[in-house]
């Protein structure tokens, strides 16, 4: 068993405490009232314009308004609905159910040809955490990487929210990546056995 400097296994240190789960659920309630899916997708596109292509968002040359086109609206709703389902399940269903849902979305990404590099997954995580925790007093420009630090900070609300979202999004993205990779391997194997 691999131990980190805090004496816990690395996977166990990524489990959400009950305070962190509650903080994630509470912050999500506020975020979804702001139509957070649109904010997340807009921030993704502003940071990395190639996200328009990944999500199939195309506008004609006459209209530059990416953020009002039908594809943008559809994809922002998909992001928000997925997060809403996952967060609503948090603490009420086994975390494995949320992981299965994320894994399935990773498989779907494979079939839709959405092959994100590690930098894009990190951007998605960072944008989501920043967008959702925006109103909890965080500027989003943390000096330390909170996902690697167990809850040793004082339990003020903004710290618990940020750490909770970091852990939550890390586990969701890990499962999405695993689903994509497993599906790619399975299909590669299927191709090899056809000949």
C-alpha positions in Angstrom: 0.0 0.0 0.0 1.4 3.4 -1.1 1.3 6.0 1.7 1.6 9.7 1.3 3.2 12.0 3.8 -0.1 12.3 5.7 -0.2 8.5 6.3 -3.2 7.8 4.1 -3.4 5.9 0.9 -3.6 8.3 -2.0 -7.1 7.0 -3.1 -8.5 7.3 0.4 -7.3 10.9 0.7 -9.4 11.7 -2.4 -12.6 10.5 -0.7 -14.9 13.4 0.2 -15.7 13.9 3.9 -19.3 14.5 4.9 -18.6 18.2 5.3 -17.0 18.4 1.8 -20.0 16.6 0.3 -22.4 19.0 1.9 -20.3 22.0 0.8 -20.4 20.6 -2.8 -24.1 20.1 -2.7 -24.8 23.6 -1.2 -22.5 25.4 -3.6 -24.1 23.5 -6.5 -27.6 24.8 -5.6 -26.3 28.4 -5.9 -24.3 27.6 -9.1 -27.1 26.0 -11.0 -29.4 29.0 -10.4 -26.8 31.0 -12.4 -27.0 28.5 -15.3 -23.5 27.4 -14.5 -23.3 25.1 -17.6 -23.2 28.2 -19.8 -20.5 29.8 -17.7 -18.4 26.6 -17.7 -18.6 26.1 -21.5 -18.0 29.8 -22.2 -14.9 29.8 -20.0 -13.7 26.6 -21.7 -14.1 28.2 -25.1 -12.4 31.5 -24.0 -9.4 29.6 -22.6 -9.1 27.1 -25.4 -11.1 27.9 -28.6 -10.7 24.3 -29.8 -13.4 23.3 -27.3 -15.9 24.7 -29.9 -14.8 21.9 -32.3 -14.9 19.2 -29.5 -18.4 20.1 -28.7 -19.6 20.6 -32.3 -20.2 24.4 -31.9 -20.1 26.0 -35.3 -21.5 29.4 -36.3 -21.7 30.9 -39.7 -19.3 33.7 -40.6 -22.1 36.3 -40.4 -22.7 35.6 -36.8 -19.8 35.5 -34.3 -22.1 34.9 -31.4 -21.0 31.5 -30.4 -22.7 31.8 -27.0 -26.2 32.1 -28.4 -26.1 29.4 -31.0 -28.1 26.2 -30.6 -25.1 23.9 -30.2 -23.7 26.0 -27.4 -27.0 26.0 -25.6 -27.3 22.2 -26.0 -23.8 21.4 -24.8 -24.1 23.8 -21.8 -27.3 22.0 -20.8 -25.6 18.7 -21.1 -22.7 19.8 -18.9 -25.1 21.2 -16.3 -27.4 18.2 -16.4 -24.6 15.8 -15.9 -23.1 17.7 -13.0 -26.6 18.2 -11.5 -27.3 14.4 -11.6 -23.8 13.6 -10.1 -24.0 16.2 -7.3 -27.6 15.3 -6.5 -26.5 11.7 -6.0 -23.5 12.6 -3.9 -24.0 11.2 -0.4 -27.3 9.6 -1.2 -26.1 6.9 -3.6 -22.8 5.0 -3.5 -20.0 7.1 -5.1 -19.6 4.1 -7.4 -22.9 5.0 -9.1 -21.5 8.5 -9.9 -18.3 6.9 -11.2 -20.3 4.5 -13.4 -22.1 7.5 -14.9 -18.8 9.3 -15.6 -17.3 6.1 -17.0 -20.2 5.8 -19.4 -19.8 9.4 -20.5 -16.1 8.6 -21.2 -17.3 5.8 -23.4 -19.7 8.1 -25.3 -16.8 10.5 -25.8 -14.9 7.7 -27.6 -17.7 7.1 -30.0 -18.2 10.8 -30.7 -14.5 11.2 -31.3 -14.0 13.6 -28.4 -10.4 12.7 -27.6 -9.2 15.2 -25.0 -5.5 15.5 -24.1 -4.5 15.7 -20.5 -4.2 19.5 -20.8 -7.9 19.7 -21.8 -9.1 17.5 -18.9 -7.1 19.8 -16.5 -8.7 22.8 -18.1 -12.2 21.3 -17.8 -11.6 20.5 -14.1 -10.1 24.0 -13.4 -12.8 25.9 -15.2 -15.6 23.8 -13.5 -14.1 24.2 -10.0 -13.5 28.0 -10.5 -17.0 28.6 -12.1 -18.9 26.7 -9.4 -16.9 28.1 -6.5 -16.9 31.6 -7.9 -19.3 32.9 -5.3 -17.8 31.3 -2.2 -15.1 33.9 -1.8 -12.5 32.2 -3.9 -10.6 34.1 -6.6 -9.8 30.8 -8.3 -6.1 31.6 -8.3 -4.9 29.4 -5.5 -1.1 29.2 -4.9 -1.2 25.5 -3.9 -2.8 22.5 -5.7 -5.7 21.8 -3.3 -6.5 18.3 -4.7 -3.3 16.9 -3.3 -3.8 18.3 0.2 -6.1 16.5 2.6 -8.5 18.7 4.7 -5.8 20.1 7.1 -7.0 23.7 6.6 -9.4 25.3 9.0 -12.9 24.4 8.0 -14.0 27.7 6.7 -16.7 27.4 4.1 -14.8 28.5 1.0 -11.8 26.2 1.7 -14.1 23.2 2.2 -16.0 24.0 -0.9 -12.9 24.3 -3.1 -11.3 21.1 -1.7 -14.6 19.2 -2.1 -15.0 20.3 -5.7 -11.3 19.5 -6.5 -11.7 16.0 -5.1 -15.1 15.5 -6.7 -14.0 16.6 -10.2 -10.8 14.7 -9.9 -12.7 11.4 -9.4 -15.3 12.2 -12.1 -12.7 13.1 -14.7 -10.6 10.0 -13.7 -13.6 7.8 -14.5 -14.4 9.6 -17.7 -10.8 9.1 -18.9 -10.9 5.4 -17.9 -14.2 4.9 -19.8 -12.7 6.5 -22.9 -9.5 4.5 -22.7 -11.3 1.1 -21.9 -13.6 1.7 -24.9 -10.6 2.6 -27.1 -8.8 -0.6 -26.1 -11.9 -2.8 -26.6 -12.4 -1.4 -30.1 -8.7 -1.7 -30.9 -8.9 -5.4 -29.8 -12.1 -5.8 -31.9 -10.3 -4.4 -35.0 -7.4 -6.8 -34.5 -9.6 -9.9 -34.3 -11.5 -9.1 -37.5 -8.5 -10.0 -39.7 
